[in-house]
């Protein structure tokens, strides 16, 4: 393997995916870099210019010009950070979310067209080769928080949510198959009937594999959303993934007009409880129960979405 081998592969691959072919209108009216900034904002709902510079290794002046253009186009809003007055939070407007979704749809269609040229029997080999490249080139450093991407679920991800919840809670808390059944019903209900404008699932991805998840669904109470199935893989804890997932739910719920966000958990899940408390959730009720083969104390938590979370 030589430097020229890698450069030749880079030239080949950028040509295959059309990264430099703007005549295809894949990113129009934005450049590839601008589209990537929109992608990061769409998948990290609460960020600022410093976060973006770190994540994308962009020159500060170049990024500032991009954000100015986005603001002029009505795609973003910039507000002072309560944590650090020297920094400004950058969030997508409704128009910004629509634009990011359109660009993502075009990208999905482009990759889908490319994948359609690959025989089904060769696709597992292609996927394994791509995983190998990512794994080998990622082993030089430990995973970083900025390597984690929040995205919408793809094919198989809802099944992954059920499988990982069942496996992790059995391993860590000894819960039986009753819990897997509960998760399966929650996920099936979402898959079969949900309003994409008011309900959403996030998958946290690191180096091409899912490492976390959370759901936001409508509750029975008026103007109330429910946070469900927060999970982070053990080997990626400490990267702030749980905080990012909960923050994504809060921002989404507030953005679409919910007034309250509620959740139900159990007292043994201490790490999750600490995350909820950091984001301003308040414990409103507790009740002992026998579930999943264990004696537990169920807890109801509530967040007033018109209030201010403790981390803001």
HELIX and SHEET records of a PDB file:
HELIX    1   1 UNK A    3  UNK A   16  1                                  14    
HELIX    2   2 UNK A   22  UNK A   24  5                                   3    
HELIX    3   3 UNK A   32  UNK A   43  1                                  12    
HELIX    4   4 UNK A   49  UNK A   56  1                                   8    
HELIX    5   5 UNK A   60  UNK A   72  1                                  13    
HELIX    6   6 UNK A   94  UNK A  116  1                                  23    
HELIX    7   7 UNK A  120  UNK A  138  1                                  19    
HELIX    8   8 UNK A  145  UNK A  147  5                                   3    
HELIX    9   9 UNK A  157  UNK A  173  1                                  17    
HELIX   10  10 UNK A  177  UNK A  192  1                                  16    
HELIX   11  11 UNK A  234  UNK A  236  5                                   3    
HELIX   12  12 UNK A  241  UNK A  255  1                                  15    
HELIX   13  13 UNK A  270  UNK A  278  1                                   9    
SHEET    1   A 3 UNK A  47  UNK A  48  0                                        
SHEET    2   A 3 UNK A  88  UNK A  92 -1                                        
SHEET    3   A 3 UNK A  76  UNK A  80 -1                                        
SHEET    1   B 7 UNK A 149  UNK A 151  0                                        
SHEET    2   B 7 UNK A 200  UNK A 206 -1                                        
SHEET    3   B 7 UNK A 209  UNK A 218 -1                                        
SHEET    4   B 7 UNK A 224  UNK A 232 -1                                        
SHEET    5   B 7 UNK A 260  UNK A 266  1                                        
SHEET    6   B 7 UNK A 294  UNK A 304 -1                                        
SHEET    7   B 7 UNK A 282  UNK A 291 -1                                        
END                                                                             
